Amino acid sequence: MDISKLREGSLEPTNSQFSVSWHVACSGAGMATQDSSGLGGTRGSEGSGPKVALLESRMSRELARLVVKHGGEPISVPALREENEESREAVAQIISELAQGRYEVVIFMTGVAVSHLFETAERLGERARLVAGLLRITTVTRGPKPTAALRGFGVPPTLSAREPFTSIEVVDALSGIDVVGRSILLLHYGERSDSLAETLLAQGAELAEIWLYRWALPESTSELEGLVQELCLGRLDALAITCQIQFRHLMQVAESIGKAEDLIRALNQKVVVGVVGPTCNAIVQAYGVNVQVIPQHPKMGPLVATLMRYLESRMGRGDANDSPLITSGSRQRMAPPYHQN
């Protein structure tokens, strides 16, 4: 399998004797602790419940605390980092064009892009002009994070995509606008959203595309290598995925150490896999991995709550009034993933 070709736009004897030191760990009280298992990453308090591997980077502490809150033990090993893509001069030019009304529509795919744009505008003394420029045009956001970020800077978005906040919903949000000949600026997330960009171009939009940051592997992948080993051994109960690039990076690392097939087998037979939404689900299943849990609402809180509820039920500790569990994968191959209502 060519791992490098799997991306959002293209789809709608092992042992743990590796010397990786722990960095900051989040216990139930939110304090730093030290681990002695040999697996690098961030970990909650020992013996606190099902061990849940987390690949989130930007909100790793918040996600870990959610796992602890629901009775689990988080094992946090960030699978990506964000690299600034555009120079300060290039971003300054974008800000100037927005302030001058160069574009009729601007699409923000992530809150991070909004923050980068306004932080640069603040340093340049151009925040007021940027706000005024955005208020004069149509602003579109992909989901709650860019929506909240824009509102925080005084720009309520004109249009917001509905759940589950994929490129399809962005296209739907734009359905009332004739984009033919319109100048549209698309601020991508860490890589190109092929499906959205190609749809807009096919509809006749004059599309400009920029990236304020790019996704990359961590500078050191030793902790991810350790996580792959632990997952292959079945020493962790679950894997929670909040962004599809996290899983692609995990598989890339597994491939680099010759463990891709072992990891896929372990995830299908030993580890419960939970994903935040349909885009993640499509990518994970494209690798041949079965997904057990998808929350009804594509957000971190519902993902953790649904995943922990599922784990408790599997362990026989769920409430007697729980709804019957519906799973996918090797356990019940014909059933859809579990959704908590």
Secondary structure per residue as TSV (DSSP state, phi and psi in degrees):
chain	resnum	aa	ss	phi	psi
A	1	M	-	360.0	132.9
A	2	D	-	-87.0	95.4
A	3	I	G	-61.8	-34.8
A	4	S	G	-63.5	-20.0
A	5	K	G	-89.9	-6.4
A	6	L	-	-87.7	116.5
A	7	R	-	-152.5	167.4
A	8	E	G	-55.9	-42.5
A	9	G	G	-70.6	-16.0
A	10	S	G	-93.2	2.8
A	11	L	-	-143.8	129.3
A	12	E	-	-94.8	360.0
A	13	P	-	360.0	118.9
A	14	T	-	-92.8	151.4
A	15	N	-	-153.8	171.0
A	16	S	-	-106.5	27.6
A	17	Q	-	-87.8	59.3
A	18	F	-	-113.7	141.6
A	19	S	-	-93.8	85.3
A	20	V	-	-122.8	125.8
A	21	S	-	-84.6	149.5
A	22	W	-	-75.4	144.2
A	23	H	-	-106.0	-152.2
A	24	V	-	-53.9	135.7
A	25	A	-	-123.4	148.2
A	26	C	-	-110.8	110.0
A	27	S	-	-85.7	179.9
A	28	G	T	-59.3	-27.0
A	29	A	T	-91.7	1.0
A	30	G	S	81.1	16.0
A	31	M	-	-99.1	158.5
A	32	A	-	-75.9	138.6
A	33	T	-	-132.8	171.4
A	34	Q	-	-120.4	137.7
A	35	D	-	-105.8	153.6
A	36	S	-	-123.9	11.1
A	37	S	S	-78.3	-19.3
A	38	G	S	99.2	-13.9
A	39	L	-	-88.4	122.4
A	40	G	-	-75.4	151.7
A	41	G	S	140.1	-163.9
A	42	T	E	-112.1	132.5
A	43	R	E	-133.9	149.1
A	44	G	-	-85.1	-168.8
A	45	S	-	-67.8	144.7
A	46	E	T	-63.2	140.8
A	47	G	T	65.2	23.6
A	48	S	S	-88.1	-0.2
A	49	G	S	143.6	-164.0
A	50	P	S	-56.4	137.9
A	51	K	E	-85.2	120.8
A	52	V	E	-117.3	117.9
A	53	A	E	-79.1	132.8
A	54	L	E	-122.4	134.2
A	55	L	-	-106.9	-1.6
A	56	E	-	-62.7	142.2
A	57	S	S	-110.8	-59.0
A	58	R	T	-62.2	-38.3
A	59	M	T	-118.8	40.4
A	60	S	H	-64.3	-40.3
A	61	R	H	-65.9	-44.0
A	62	E	H	-62.2	-42.7
A	63	L	H	-66.9	-40.3
A	64	A	H	-62.5	-40.5
A	65	R	H	-65.5	-34.6
A	66	L	H	-63.5	-40.6
A	67	V	H	-63.9	-44.8
A	68	V	H	-61.5	-43.0
A	69	K	H	-57.3	-35.1
A	70	H	T	-95.2	15.0
A	71	G	T	90.0	14.9
A	72	G	-	-107.0	173.9
A	73	E	E	-114.2	107.0
A	74	P	E	-77.5	136.5
A	75	I	E	-118.0	99.7
A	76	S	E	-99.8	115.9
A	77	V	-	-130.9	91.6
A	78	P	-	-54.8	135.3
A	79	A	-	-104.2	2.5
A	80	L	-	-155.9	165.2
A	81	R	E	-135.4	160.4
A	82	E	E	-108.9	125.8
A	83	E	E	-108.7	132.0
A	84	N	E	-61.5	133.5
A	85	E	-	-99.8	-50.4
A	86	E	S	-90.0	146.6
A	87	S	-	-71.7	164.2
A	88	R	H	-60.2	-36.7
A	89	E	H	-65.3	-41.2
A	90	A	H	-65.8	-41.3
A	91	V	H	-66.4	-38.2
A	92	A	H	-60.7	-37.7
A	93	Q	H	-66.0	-40.3
A	94	I	H	-62.7	-45.0
A	95	I	H	-60.6	-42.9
A	96	S	H	-62.5	-42.6
A	97	E	H	-64.8	-39.5
A	98	L	H	-66.2	-41.0
A	99	A	H	-65.8	-30.3
A	100	Q	T	-90.5	0.3
A	101	G	T	79.3	28.3
A	102	R	-	-64.2	-29.8
A	103	Y	-	-116.0	149.3
A	104	E	S	-93.7	-27.8
A	105	V	E	-137.5	137.0
A	106	V	E	-126.5	131.0
A	107	I	E	-112.0	122.0
A	108	F	E	-104.7	117.7
A	109	M	-	-86.1	-26.0
A	110	T	-	-141.7	156.9
A	111	G	H	-68.3	-29.3
A	112	V	H	-62.2	-42.7
A	113	A	H	-62.9	-40.9
A	114	V	H	-60.3	-46.9
A	115	S	H	-63.1	-44.3
A	116	H	H	-58.7	-44.3
A	117	L	H	-62.8	-47.1
A	118	F	H	-74.5	-31.5
A	119	E	H	-63.9	-41.1
A	120	T	H	-67.1	-42.1
A	121	A	H	-60.4	-38.7
A	122	E	H	-62.1	-45.1
A	123	R	H	-65.3	-31.6
A	124	L	H	-86.1	-4.4
A	125	G	T	72.6	26.4
A	126	E	-	-114.3	12.4
A	127	R	H	-60.5	-45.6
A	128	A	H	-61.3	-42.2
A	129	R	H	-66.6	-37.7
A	130	L	H	-64.2	-46.7
A	131	V	H	-59.1	-46.5
A	132	A	H	-61.7	-40.1
A	133	G	H	-65.9	-42.9
A	134	L	H	-68.2	-32.8
A	135	L	H	-68.5	-18.6
A	136	R	T	-89.6	-10.3
A	137	I	S	-122.6	-180.0
A	138	T	E	-86.8	121.2
A	139	T	E	-111.0	135.3
A	140	V	E	-126.4	134.0
A	141	T	E	-120.9	147.3
A	142	R	S	-80.5	-24.4
A	143	G	S	-170.4	-167.0
A	144	P	H	-65.6	-30.5
A	145	K	H	-69.7	-52.8
A	146	P	H	-65.2	-30.5
A	147	T	H	-62.9	-48.6
A	148	A	H	-64.1	-40.0
A	149	A	H	-63.3	-46.0
A	150	L	H	-62.7	-45.1
A	151	R	H	-59.5	-38.2
A	152	G	H	-62.9	-25.7
A	153	F	T	-98.1	10.2
A	154	G	T	88.1	21.3
A	155	V	-	-127.7	91.1
A	156	P	-	-64.5	127.1
A	157	P	-	-64.7	146.8
A	158	T	S	-70.5	-42.5
A	159	L	E	-135.8	143.7
A	160	S	E	-132.0	137.6
A	161	A	-	-69.0	147.0
A	162	R	-	-87.1	173.7
A	163	E	T	-61.8	146.4
A	164	P	T	-92.1	24.2
A	165	F	-	66.6	40.1
A	166	T	S	-100.8	179.5
A	167	S	H	-59.9	-31.9
A	168	I	H	-60.3	-42.4
A	169	E	H	-70.7	-29.3
A	170	V	H	-65.7	-44.1
A	171	V	H	-60.2	-42.2
A	172	D	H	-61.2	-40.9
A	173	A	H	-62.8	-29.6
A	174	L	T	-89.3	1.3
A	175	S	T	-62.4	-24.8
A	176	G	T	-85.7	2.3
A	177	I	S	-113.4	130.7
A	178	D	-	-79.4	106.4
A	179	V	-	-88.2	-4.8
A	180	V	T	-58.8	121.6
A	181	G	T	76.2	-1.0
A	182	R	-	-84.2	142.5
A	183	S	E	-84.8	117.2
A	184	I	E	-123.0	132.4
A	185	L	E	-105.5	122.8
A	186	L	E	-110.5	114.0
A	187	L	E	-93.7	102.8
A	188	H	-	-70.7	167.2
A	189	Y	S	-83.6	-149.3
A	190	G	S	-69.0	-4.9
A	191	E	S	-153.5	171.6
A	192	R	-	-70.8	133.9
A	193	S	-	-87.1	89.4
A	194	D	H	-57.7	-45.9
A	195	S	H	-61.3	-42.7
A	196	L	H	-69.4	-48.4
A	197	A	H	-61.3	-44.9
A	198	E	H	-68.7	-33.5
A	199	T	H	-64.3	-45.1
A	200	L	H	-64.6	-40.5
A	201	L	H	-65.3	-40.8
A	202	A	H	-65.6	-28.0
A	203	Q	T	-83.1	-2.5
A	204	G	T	96.2	13.2
A	205	A	-	-73.1	148.8
A	206	E	E	-89.2	93.7
A	207	L	E	-98.9	129.8
A	208	A	E	-112.4	133.8
A	209	E	E	-121.7	134.0
A	210	I	E	-138.3	156.4
A	211	W	-	-124.9	120.3
A	212	L	S	-86.7	-16.1
A	213	Y	E	-153.7	161.2
A	214	R	E	-126.9	151.2
A	215	W	E	-84.8	138.8
A	216	A	E	-143.1	160.7
A	217	L	-	-65.2	154.7
A	218	P	-	-55.8	152.6
A	219	E	S	-59.1	-36.0
A	220	S	-	-116.2	131.3
A	221	T	-	-102.2	11.7
A	222	S	H	-62.1	-37.9
A	223	E	H	-70.1	-37.2
A	224	L	H	-66.0	-37.1
A	225	E	H	-61.3	-42.1
A	226	G	H	-63.0	-39.4
A	227	L	H	-64.4	-41.6
A	228	V	H	-57.3	-43.9
A	229	Q	H	-60.9	-46.0
A	230	E	H	-65.9	-39.3
A	231	L	H	-64.9	-41.3
A	232	C	H	-62.8	-34.1
A	233	L	T	-80.3	-7.1
A	234	G	T	72.9	25.6
A	235	R	-	-85.3	-6.6
A	236	L	S	-116.6	147.8
A	237	D	S	-85.3	-31.6
A	238	A	E	-152.1	159.2
A	239	L	E	-127.7	123.5
A	240	A	E	-108.2	127.4
A	241	I	E	-118.8	121.0
A	242	T	S	-107.8	-3.5
A	243	C	S	-157.2	136.0
A	244	Q	H	-61.7	-30.3
A	245	I	H	-65.0	-28.1
A	246	Q	H	-59.0	-46.5
A	247	F	H	-70.5	-38.2
A	248	R	H	-61.4	-40.2
A	249	H	H	-66.8	-40.3
A	250	L	H	-59.2	-44.7
A	251	M	H	-68.3	-34.6
A	252	Q	H	-62.7	-42.7
A	253	V	H	-66.6	-43.2
A	254	A	H	-59.8	-40.8
A	255	E	H	-62.1	-39.9
A	256	S	H	-66.2	-25.1
A	257	I	T	-108.1	14.3
A	258	G	T	72.0	28.1
A	259	K	-	-120.0	14.1
A	260	A	H	-61.9	-47.9
A	261	E	H	-66.0	-39.0
A	262	D	H	-63.8	-39.4
A	263	L	H	-66.8	-45.3
A	264	I	H	-59.3	-43.5
A	265	R	H	-62.4	-43.9
A	266	A	H	-65.4	-40.9
A	267	L	H	-66.4	-28.6
A	268	N	H	-83.2	-23.2
A	269	Q	H	-117.6	-25.0
A	270	K	T	-121.7	-21.6
A	271	V	-	-124.6	135.7
A	272	V	E	-80.4	128.6
A	273	V	E	-108.3	124.9
A	274	G	E	-121.1	138.2
A	275	V	E	-126.6	155.3
A	276	V	S	-78.1	-25.9
A	277	G	S	-169.5	-172.6
A	278	P	H	-66.1	-34.0
A	279	T	H	-64.9	-46.6
A	280	C	H	-59.6	-43.7
A	281	N	H	-59.4	-43.9
A	282	A	H	-63.5	-43.3
A	283	I	H	-66.0	-47.2
A	284	V	H	-60.7	-44.8
A	285	Q	H	-69.7	-25.6
A	286	A	H	-64.5	-25.8
A	287	Y	T	-83.4	-2.5
A	288	G	T	87.5	18.7
A	289	V	-	-103.8	131.5
A	290	N	-	-86.7	135.2
A	291	V	-	-98.6	130.7
A	292	Q	-	-95.3	-31.1
A	293	V	B	-133.8	127.8
A	294	I	-	-133.3	126.3
A	295	P	-	-72.4	158.7
A	296	Q	S	-65.0	-37.2
A	297	H	S	-112.2	128.3
A	298	P	S	-77.3	69.4
A	299	K	S	-138.7	161.5
A	300	M	H	-62.4	-44.1
A	301	G	H	-58.8	-54.2
A	302	P	H	-60.6	-34.0
A	303	L	H	-61.3	-49.5
A	304	V	H	-64.8	-45.0
A	305	A	H	-60.3	-44.2
A	306	T	H	-68.3	-42.0
A	307	L	H	-63.1	-45.7
A	308	M	H	-68.0	-35.8
A	309	R	H	-62.3	-41.8
A	310	Y	H	-65.8	-44.1
A	311	L	H	-62.3	-42.0
A	312	E	H	-62.4	-41.5
A	313	S	H	-65.8	-38.8
A	314	R	H	-64.7	-31.6
A	315	M	T	-87.3	2.6
A	316	G	T	78.5	16.9
A	317	R	-	-109.1	5.8
A	318	G	S	-73.8	162.0
A	319	D	-	-65.2	144.1
A	320	A	T	-63.1	-20.9
A	321	N	T	-92.7	4.8
A	322	D	-	-59.2	147.4
A	323	S	-	-68.2	151.8
A	324	P	-	-56.4	139.4
A	325	L	-	-78.2	138.5
A	326	I	-	-117.0	121.3
A	327	T	-	-121.8	165.7
A	328	S	-	-120.1	171.1
A	329	G	T	97.0	-160.3
A	330	S	T	-65.5	-17.9
A	331	R	S	-78.6	-45.0
A	332	Q	S	-143.4	83.7
A	333	R	T	-61.6	-28.8
A	334	M	T	-88.3	-7.3
A	335	A	S	-94.3	151.9
A	336	P	-	-75.5	166.2
A	337	P	-	-60.3	156.0
A	338	Y	B	-71.4	127.5
A	339	H	-	-118.5	127.3
A	340	Q	-	-85.0	127.3
A	341	N	-	-88.3	360.0
